[in-house]
Amino acid sequence: MLLKMITFTDAAAIKVQEVVKEEGDTNLNLRVLISGGGCSGFRYGFTLDNNEGEGDVVIENQGVKLVVDPISAQYLSGASIDYTESLESSHFSISNPNVTTTCGCGSSFAI
């Protein structure tokens, strides 16, 4: 399967920069992962860590790194990782062209 580039937007990278600065550890990366669960089968996860595993996809923007394990990268092919702020919420989001259905609450999806 040919993987398409995962987009790590400037807004997401700048937010990671802010969080990394608050944490005081300049080696932290934003790790995006997909795990089983939720009512539609899969769910996204975000975490900060300073590890890059063998085979991880690493995308750098604004001096920070987005890290995705090889299994999750298959499901995120062509996706965009963004950060949005509004009056109602502030959050990282994923626009994934591979998703076929989502649950009513929007926290899980199927491919």
Order of alpha helices (4+ residues) and beta strands (2+ residues): beta-alpha-beta-beta-beta-beta-alpha-beta-beta-beta-beta
